[in-house]
Each structure stands twice: as structure tokens, then as C-alpha cells.
Amino acid sequence: MYHKRQVVLVRGEGARVWDADGREYVDCTAGIGVAALGHAHPVVVEALTEQAARLVTCHEGFYNDQRAALLDRLDAVTPSALDRFFLSSSGTEANEAAIKFSRAATGRPEIVSAMRGYHGKTFGALSATWGKSYRTPFEPLVPGFRMVPFNRPDAVVEAISDTTAAVLVEVVQGEGGVRPATTEYLQALRTACTNRGALLIIDEVQTGFGRTGKLFAFEHHGVAPDILTLAKSVAGGVPMGVTAFGDAVGQLPKLSHTTTFGGNPLACAVADRVIAHIVSADLPAHAAAQGRRLIDAVETLSSPRVREVRGLGLMIGIELKQPAGPAARSLMDEGILVLLAGSTVLRLLPPLVIQPEEIDRVITALGKVLA
Ligand SMILES: Cc1ncc(COP(=O)(O)O)c(C=O)c1O
């Protein structure tokens, strides 16, 4: 199911990883934007080992101290209107819950999402996801979903009606090519959802917890969601998804949506410490500064092979005028691991703790490969 790169990664520290032959790489993939604190960070290691020795599993049918601490932490860092949290184990599950909750809360069927959007690959999230090759083999998908062009306020406002349960959107489309939403688009969406009684679901699975230079990417635009979905960085590499909501959703029937692993103490203990560290070390500010440096440097290269550089914080897309695969392979030869987003975009999602000298290595390698 995966394209494999010809390398066996066995160890990591900070923003660096090593392969089985001892070769070092600067890791601008971070498990696709997961390892916010980098690899083997003492905060993650301590939380994992301490909690593993205390209590790994405890179903949501019981209260648990680590889960309670995490819920308090999430409550403190998210907008005050979002004060309830459904815990799961992945981004697609966070969106699945959001889609179901919005239908239950509004009694309406329709979910509107954006072209080029990516929300996951379980049936509900996939039905809101753009990629044709992801959808076609598994059709028919869930009924009641429709997609409208991204960053077109008029199109989305027109699509929201009194049968719309929710609009589901990313603030920066990641998989779709690192495309930031405009403030005008998000504000128009917010107003139209409020006016029509539809819920705004913001998917910050990739952008959340400092990646874009703010704790949450919606903060760049002065727009707040009714439901916020999170995963990837939240537990620093341990699987976790979070669906945050508030009174707009209200109470749902007990047991109507559950998952065995959701809220397990191991993931909760790590997530609590990871979020605390992201905030206390002000990693969003570090991401903003290092990301700016990297984007400026790539723009200064004025490479004839680059069509556009896009991004926010440490979520960076370099769109080439040709397929990006060969450039990604050349970067690997130079000791830099990067991702692709579509066929022509190099995507960089390094750990938020990446150091200036590691950014310099990335810049040097990009200079060589894109010359
Ligand atoms: C914006 C967004 N939403 C949802 C998902 C799905 O998350 P997962 O792969 O954990 O199911 C992703 C994964 O890349 C994502 O980037």
C-alpha cells in the first residue's frame, strides 16, 4: 500500500535520523508531520516509560488521572467554546467523529468539503477527501457529501444551505499541495455557517500544535471552528486523534460513538507533556522563524525549476515545474529526507525543534538539487 524508499531508518534524535548503515539525515518528514518534538525527545521518552510502568490501558468506561490531565490541558489551549473532547487514535477517526457529531447535532445530512482537501481514508473522511485515486476503487462512498473549489468564498457560500450539517476544511491544505486558505475565504465560511445553522469543522490534523507558527492555524485568520480535529503532533509520535467540540454539538446518546483505544493513559500522558512543552518552549514562534528563513532562502535561489514556494511556519511546499520525485531522491542522496504532496510539490514538515544549522543544511542541499 506504500511507495517505499530504499532506506532502513533505525534511530533518531531531534530532527536527525540514522539508517541501518549509520548514515545521518535531516528529517523533514517527521513521520508526516508527527514528531513535533523530534525523535527521542526526553519529554516523550520520560512520559512513555513512566506511564508504561504504571498503566497502559484503561477504557473510557473508567476515569483516569492522565486522561483528566490531558482534557484539562486541551481545554486550556483550545478556544473556550470547545470544552469537550472525543479521543481516538488517528486523524481520520477524529474527522469521522466530527462528521457524525455534526449530523447528529443538526439533524441535517450534507457535508461540504473543498476540492484538493484531504481528511483521511476511512469511509466518512474519504467521502470528504478529493483524491480520485483514493476514492474510485472503493465507491460507492457515503452519500450526502459534496465538494466545492478551495479558496472561492462565493462557491462555498452558495453551497451552504439549510440541509448542510457542516463544512469541513483545512486551513492549509497539506496533502493537496501545501495551499494556505485566505482569510477572506475562511471568514466568509464562518459567517455563512453561522447564518445557515451549519457547523464549521476545521481539520488541523496536520497544521495543529504549532506547525504553522501559531498553536492552531485558524489563529492566523481570526476564525474559530465549532468542531476542531487534531492528531499527528498531539502526542509527539504516539497515535492519538482528538475531536474538540462544545455546545454547538450538545449531548450525544451514550455509546453512539466509541473506540477501544481512545483516551488510553499511555497516549494521554505523552500528549499532556508534549502540549505543555510546545507551549512552554514557544515552539510555534520557533517554527515561524525557522520556516520564514527556509522559505526566504528558497525564494532567493531563484531556481528556474521552481514554480512557487508556499507555506506557513514549518509547513512548506516547493512546487516544481517538473515531477518532484527525482528531486526528493537527490535530496535523500544529499542527506535530507522530504515528502511529496501530489506529483510536483516537495513538502517539508520537519520537527518543530529543528535547529538553525540543520535548516542551513537543508538550504544548501536544496540549492544544489534545484540549481
Ligand atoms: C489534514 C489531514 N486530515 C486528516 C488526515 C488523516 O490522518 P491519519 O492518516 O492519521 O488518519 C491527514 C493525514 O495526513 C491530514 O493531513
The ligand as a Tripos MOL2 file, in Angstrom:
@<TRIPOS>MOLECULE
LIG
   16    16     1     0     0
SMALL
NO_CHARGES

@<TRIPOS>ATOM
      1 C1         -5.4350   17.3800    7.1770 C.3       1 LIG1
      2 C2         -5.4460   15.9130    7.4340 C.ar      1 LIG1
      3 N1         -6.5810   15.3450    7.8900 N.ar      1 LIG1
      4 C3         -6.6480   14.0290    8.1440 C.ar      1 LIG1
      5 C4         -5.5680   13.2060    7.9410 C.ar      1 LIG1
      6 C5         -5.6780   11.7320    8.2020 C.3       1 LIG1
      7 O1         -4.9330   11.3890    9.3290 O.3       1 LIG1
      8 P1         -4.4950    9.8630    9.5620 P.3       1 LIG1
      9 O2         -3.5400    9.4990    8.4880 O.co2     1 LIG1
     10 O3         -3.8920    9.8780   10.9440 O.co2     1 LIG1
     11 O4         -5.7430    9.0560    9.5280 O.co2     1 LIG1
     12 C6         -4.3660   13.7580    7.4680 C.ar      1 LIG1
     13 C7         -3.1900   12.8850    7.2220 C.2       1 LIG1
     14 O5         -2.2650   13.2210    6.5530 O.2       1 LIG1
     15 C8         -4.3080   15.1380    7.2100 C.ar      1 LIG1
     16 O6         -3.1900   15.7160    6.7520 O.3       1 LIG1
@<TRIPOS>BOND
     1     1     2 1
     2     2     3 ar
     3     2    15 ar
     4     3     4 ar
     5     4     5 ar
     6     5     6 1
     7     5    12 ar
     8     6     7 1
     9     7     8 1
    10     8     9 2
    11     8    10 1
    12     8    11 1
    13    12    13 1
    14    12    15 ar
    15    13    14 2
    16    15    16 1
@<TRIPOS>SUBSTRUCTURE
     1 LIG1         1 GROUP 0 **** ****
